[in-house]
Amino acid sequence: MNYWLMKSEPESYGITHLQNDNQTIWDGVRNYQARNFMRQMQPGDLAFFYHSNTNPPGIVGLMRVVKTDIADPSQFDSTSEYYDSKSTPENPRWQTVLVEFVKSFSQPISLTILKEKFSADELLLVKQGNRLSVIPVADVVAQKILAMTGS
């Protein structure tokens, strides 16, 4: 099993949305490196749900990858902000994954705390200038984060 961190703005789609829906596809990723990370995901992998563009940003819960290698439907929707005219159903450029809710953390782990606990070499999230919405998390780092939540 691998660990990941996936970012979303809570007003767009937050942990409470996932809890209510139970499952969702993680659509709209339009960065090749983040997409490539999603291509590496396997069913059963766990991902930390990170609220970005909020005060304070931080890890708020945990989700599980249920299904991989799904063509992101938003790339084919000409009314979507994530539409990609160069992508076709026969040759999609953007893949996504189906995730399911595992748990919300009683106390979010803020970016400030993560920067205090981890170096940029340990956790890509705290690297200056990192804006990726999907990143891998090393097992040792994931275990430390889980311990911080009491999980």
KELO-31831 format. One record per residue (C-alpha): residue in one letter; x, y, z. Coordinates in steps of 0.2 Angstrom, whole numbers, plus 5000, padded with zeros to 4 digits. Each point is the difference from the previous one (the first is absolute). Layout:
BEGIN
AXYZ ...
! end
This chain:
BEGIN
M500050005000 N500650174996 Y499550175007 W499650164991 L499550185004 M498650084990 K499550185000 S498350084998 E499250165005 P498749975013 E498850124991 S500149904984 Y500149835008 G500549975018 I500149855012 T498250035005 H499449984982 L501049844998 Q499349945017 N498250034994 D500349934982 N501149855007 Q500849994983 T500650124986 I501150004985 W501550125003 D499750104984 G500750164993 V501949975003 R500850094985 N501949985005 Y501049874991 Q501049955016 A498549995011 R499149904987 N501549884999 F499949985018 M498249954999 R500549874986 Q501149925013 M498649985013 Q499349835004 P498349945008 G500350005019 D501250145000 L499650145013 A500050184997 F500150155012 F498650124996 Y500850185000 H498950165001 S500950134990 N499750184997 T499250025017 N500650075017 P500849905006 P500449874986 G500349825006 I499749825001 V498249975005 G499749814997 L500449844991 M499349924985 R500349834991 V500349984981 V498649884994 K500350004981 T501350064988 D500350044982 I498350094998 A499950134985 D499750165008 P498250054993 S500350185002 Q501350004986 F498649964987 D498750135007 S500250164989 T499150105014 S501249945013 E501550115006 Y501049844998 Y499549974982 D501549944989 S499650024982 K501549894996 S499449855010 T498849874992 P499149855008 E501149894989 N501650095006 P499650095017 R501450115007 W499450005017 Q499749865012 T499250005018 V499649895014 L498549965010 V500350035019 E498949965015 F499850085017 V501049925014 K500050135014 S500050185005 F501350055012 S499450085016 Q501450134999 P500750054983 I501950004998 S500450174994 L501350044987 T501050105014 I500149845010 L500549904985 K501450124996 E500649985018 K499949815000 F500749964983 S501350064988 A499750034981 D501049844997 E498849905011 L498450084994 L499850094983 L498650105007 V501150115010 K501250034986 Q500150194995 G499050034985 N499249834999 R498250014993 L499749824995 S498249945004 V500549825002 I501649945008 P500849845006 V500349985019 A501349895006 D499449865012 V501150065015 V499350184998 A498249934998 Q500249905016 K500650165009 I498550104993 L498849865006 A500850005017 M499750195001 T498149974997 G499949865013 S499649874986 
! end
